[in-house]
């Protein structure tokens, strides 16, 4: 689907990318304890004796975390393993009180799955399938702060023990754009499912980026892993920069070393984390504190039944059942908030106008994507903070739908709605914006315009038909935009003979 | 399977256990004796037998997603959590600076 190539001195190179995404599971309590997971609490206020690894504490898994990971697996069409197990990944670091992370190396909860990415929004049918190797459930570590004290680092264990899903892709991506599209799609699915809020700024989602290069058609090269990249833009920058670095290194006679690297957004470059060289020896073994996790059919059936309509299915339905263009359907389903807003608007619109949803869908889609998105952009707001609700928008669209106001006046009314927060009907009433179908008034306006522009009338009658638009514009202006446009067309045609 | 001195030194380092060179001389053969002893298990024919994952015939119990349902496994006890910290400052654990 893409043909991204790195130009080297010895010819063209291909980049191979795999992503390991850590997504924080949406739950009230932690993976193995009853402490809260809320973001931004006082340091160490959400830490249980389990999370602090006090002697004698035993982990008991949170059903909701397991359920969310299973639902996520189902949403990417993955195999769900009814039998899975937890392992200990051993390493020492100040943010890890246990001295090991409870994870799932040998028997993950979720096996092989996949998702489809779209690279060109204009051509949503052109997709590429990216394989997902597995999803396993594990504990997050605590948080370290290095800038609060001259000689000490401060440790906050609030995040310690919060449930993460590690979602491991196949090395199926071949360009920065594909890596970006994969991350965006994965994020969208997580948010539709509700298993992760996808908030990359707060660290709810972060990616380890595996990159290698090769001459097209040759076996995979040696890869490097850049840790904890926390935005789509940075992931794309890491791929681009790391591929370039590896090509230059190989062509200068060097060798890529399998290593962990760190991304520095300020310099837009990655650097080696040499201190972690030894750390890959994690000495995994099954956690003796935790029995195997066995899932019943009823549990799995409940998980499946609770899944919402997912973005691909929704996009397809918008095209086939609502008659929207592929592009519009793609934009409206890309984020769960947009789809929710649109569907609320659609339902209200259909009810107000007494028409089936399919008949008001295009009007609603066009208005949302041009008028509402335009206004929100201008105001620096999002759909969640939109000053106008779907119900208020539906009232406006209904006034256009039944001919009370024209599309042009609707733009003015919308501006007033944004300014005052008043309803569309009240604004139209107050400002006298109702569209007029008073043929007498329109005819009078037309007569005056024709008289004032006798030369243009002559030109028009002489064959310069493009002038018709001029007369329409003048008439609408004379009527302060309130004349019924269809009626203006009809009456003008008659008057101009 | 057997381990040499270098392997023992590496395991000790990964486990953050300080072992002197003299101790390594003694520990390596000791570990090898233990490994050889355990290796006797390899003589048992386990063809077709599922590996045992736990000594009790049971599966994992799960907890409900409720915050602080049991005070013993809930949060909100920063004082207890920090009580034995060598350096508790402003509600944090203070540790020697670790930075990449």
Interface residues (C-beta under 8 A of the other chain):
Chain A: X27 X28 X29 X33 X34 X35 X36 X42 X43 X44 X45 X46 X47 X48 X49 X50 X51 X52 X57 X60 X61 X62 X63 X64 X65 X66 X85 X90 X91 X92 X93 X94 X144 X145 X146 X148 X149 X151 X152 X153 X154 X155 X156 X157 X262 X273 X275 X278 X281 X283 X286 X290 X291 X292 X293 X294
Chain B: X10 X13 X14 X16 X53 X54 X56 X58 X59 X60 X61 X62 X63 X64 X65 X66 X67 X68 X69 X70 X72 X73 X74 X75 X76 X77 X78 X80 X81 X82 X87 X89 X90 X91 X92 X93 X94 X95 X96 X97 X98 X99 X100
